[in-house]
Amino acid sequence: MNEVGAGNGPGGRTLPEQWKRIVARLLDGIILGLINLVVVGVVVSGDTGGFDGVGSDLSAGKVFLIGLISLAIGFVWDPVVTKAKGGTPMKLVFKMHVVRADTGDPVEWSHAIIRWGVLAIWGIIPVLTILVPLVMVVVSLVFIFTKPLRQAVWDQVAKTVVVDVS
């Protein structure tokens, strides 16, 4: 394992300031939320039985379909783009990459999928859909301000680090 100094990531790469990670994650979430909102609107509006707004009943099949579509969109947005380009779209805008914590090399599929899955998996468990990810995000905020490599929970599980692009 490469030696890591204060503010330095694997391979001597610079770690981004915490605010960049927070803003990038927030913007990724907002954009994904808007994309999902549009998709949900299209799926729901195609219901021949009509949709009378918030509080209306949707069939279990529609709810399941919406969940699957949301997972698919999130999968393309996060692990696919992270593996192909080095980070989520907003990480790339802020000139950050996700790399392997041990070597500083680009992530493999396993790293990208595990990193995404740590939060995404809870979407299939109704009661825990919001609670567990919320707790993980709060803990991750603490970690990126207190851990030497500034790794969020998902980084630690996937053995990844976010670094600035040189």
C-alpha positions as CSV (number, residue, x, y, z in Angstrom):
1,M,0.0,0.0,0.0
2,N,1.3,3.5,-0.8
3,E,2.1,5.7,2.0
4,V,-0.4,8.5,2.5
5,G,0.4,11.8,4.1
6,A,-2.0,14.5,5.3
7,G,-4.2,15.6,2.4
8,N,-2.5,13.1,0.0
9,G,-4.2,10.1,-1.5
10,P,-2.7,6.9,-2.9
11,G,0.1,7.4,-5.3
12,G,0.7,10.9,-4.0
13,R,-2.5,12.2,-5.5
14,T,-4.2,15.2,-3.9
15,L,-7.5,14.7,-2.1
16,P,-10.2,17.2,-3.0
17,E,-11.6,19.7,-0.5
18,Q,-14.6,18.4,1.3
19,W,-16.9,21.0,-0.1
20,K,-16.3,19.8,-3.6
21,R,-17.3,16.2,-2.7
22,I,-20.4,17.5,-0.9
23,V,-21.5,19.8,-3.7
24,A,-20.9,17.1,-6.4
25,R,-22.9,14.5,-4.5
26,L,-25.7,17.0,-3.9
27,L,-25.9,18.0,-7.5
28,D,-25.7,14.4,-8.7
29,G,-28.6,13.6,-6.4
30,I,-30.7,16.6,-7.6
31,I,-30.1,15.8,-11.2
32,L,-30.9,12.1,-10.7
33,G,-34.0,13.1,-8.7
34,L,-35.2,15.3,-11.6
35,I,-34.5,12.5,-14.2
36,N,-36.4,10.1,-12.0
37,L,-39.3,12.5,-11.6
38,V,-39.7,12.9,-15.4
39,V,-39.5,9.1,-15.8
40,V,-42.1,8.5,-13.1
41,G,-44.3,11.1,-14.7
42,V,-44.1,9.3,-18.0
43,V,-44.8,5.9,-16.4
44,V,-47.6,7.2,-14.3
45,S,-49.2,9.3,-17.1
46,G,-49.3,6.2,-19.3
47,D,-51.7,4.6,-16.8
48,T,-55.0,4.2,-18.7
49,G,-56.8,4.2,-15.4
50,G,-55.8,7.8,-14.8
51,F,-53.7,9.4,-12.0
52,D,-55.4,11.9,-9.8
53,G,-52.2,13.3,-8.2
54,V,-50.4,12.7,-4.9
55,G,-52.2,10.2,-2.7
56,S,-53.7,8.3,-5.6
57,D,-53.2,4.6,-5.7
58,L,-50.8,3.1,-8.2
59,S,-50.7,-0.6,-8.9
60,A,-48.0,-2.6,-7.2
61,G,-46.7,-3.4,-10.7
62,K,-46.3,0.3,-11.5
63,V,-44.5,0.9,-8.2
64,F,-42.2,-2.0,-8.9
65,L,-41.6,-0.8,-12.4
66,I,-40.8,2.7,-11.2
67,G,-38.4,1.3,-8.7
68,L,-36.6,-0.8,-11.3
69,I,-36.3,2.1,-13.7
70,S,-34.9,4.3,-10.9
71,L,-32.3,1.7,-10.0
72,A,-31.4,1.3,-13.7
73,I,-31.0,5.1,-14.1
74,G,-28.9,5.3,-10.9
75,F,-26.8,2.3,-12.1
76,V,-26.0,4.1,-15.4
77,W,-25.4,7.4,-13.7
78,D,-23.0,6.1,-11.0
79,P,-21.1,2.8,-11.5
80,V,-21.2,2.7,-15.3
81,V,-20.0,6.3,-15.6
82,T,-17.5,5.8,-12.7
83,K,-16.0,2.8,-14.4
84,A,-16.0,4.4,-17.9
85,K,-14.9,7.9,-17.0
86,G,-13.6,7.8,-13.4
87,G,-16.5,9.4,-11.6
88,T,-20.1,10.5,-11.6
89,P,-21.0,13.3,-14.0
90,M,-20.7,16.0,-11.2
91,K,-17.4,14.6,-9.9
92,L,-16.1,15.0,-13.4
93,V,-17.4,18.5,-13.6
94,F,-15.5,19.3,-10.4
95,K,-12.4,17.5,-11.7
96,M,-12.4,14.6,-9.3
97,H,-12.0,10.9,-9.9
98,V,-12.7,7.8,-7.9
99,V,-9.7,5.5,-7.7
100,R,-8.6,2.3,-5.9
101,A,-7.5,3.1,-2.3
102,D,-4.7,0.6,-2.4
103,T,-2.9,1.7,-5.6
104,G,-4.6,4.9,-6.9
105,D,-5.4,3.0,-10.2
106,P,-8.8,3.4,-11.9
107,V,-11.6,1.4,-10.3
108,E,-12.7,-2.0,-11.5
109,W,-16.3,-2.9,-12.0
110,S,-16.5,-4.5,-8.6
111,H,-15.4,-1.2,-6.9
112,A,-17.8,0.9,-8.9
113,I,-20.8,-1.5,-8.3
114,I,-20.1,-2.0,-4.6
115,R,-19.6,1.8,-4.1
116,W,-23.0,2.5,-5.7
117,G,-24.8,-0.5,-4.1
118,V,-24.0,0.4,-0.5
119,L,-26.7,3.1,-0.8
120,A,-28.8,1.8,-3.7
121,I,-29.6,-1.6,-2.1
122,W,-31.7,0.0,0.6
123,G,-34.1,1.2,-2.1
124,I,-35.7,-2.3,-2.3
125,I,-36.4,-2.5,1.5
126,P,-39.5,-0.3,2.0
127,V,-39.1,0.8,5.7
128,L,-35.3,1.3,5.3
129,T,-35.4,3.1,1.9
130,I,-34.8,6.5,3.4
131,L,-33.6,5.8,7.0
132,V,-30.4,3.8,6.3
133,P,-29.1,5.9,3.5
134,L,-29.7,9.0,5.5
135,V,-27.7,7.6,8.4
136,M,-24.9,6.6,6.0
137,V,-24.8,10.1,4.5
138,V,-24.6,11.7,7.9
139,V,-21.8,9.3,9.0
140,S,-20.1,9.8,5.7
141,L,-20.1,13.6,6.2
142,V,-18.4,13.1,9.5
143,F,-15.9,10.7,7.9
144,I,-14.9,13.0,5.0
145,F,-14.0,15.6,7.6
146,T,-12.2,13.3,10.1
147,K,-10.7,10.3,8.2
148,P,-7.2,10.7,6.7
149,L,-8.3,9.6,3.2
150,R,-11.7,11.5,3.5
151,Q,-13.5,8.2,2.6
152,A,-17.3,8.1,2.9
153,V,-18.9,4.9,4.0
154,W,-19.3,3.7,0.4
155,D,-15.6,4.4,-0.3
156,Q,-14.5,2.4,2.7
157,V,-16.7,-0.6,1.8
158,A,-15.6,-0.5,-1.9
159,K,-11.9,0.4,-1.0
160,T,-12.0,3.5,-3.1
161,V,-10.8,7.1,-2.6
162,V,-11.9,10.3,-4.4
163,V,-8.9,12.3,-5.7
164,D,-8.5,15.6,-7.6
165,V,-7.6,15.2,-11.3
166,S,-4.2,16.6,-12.0
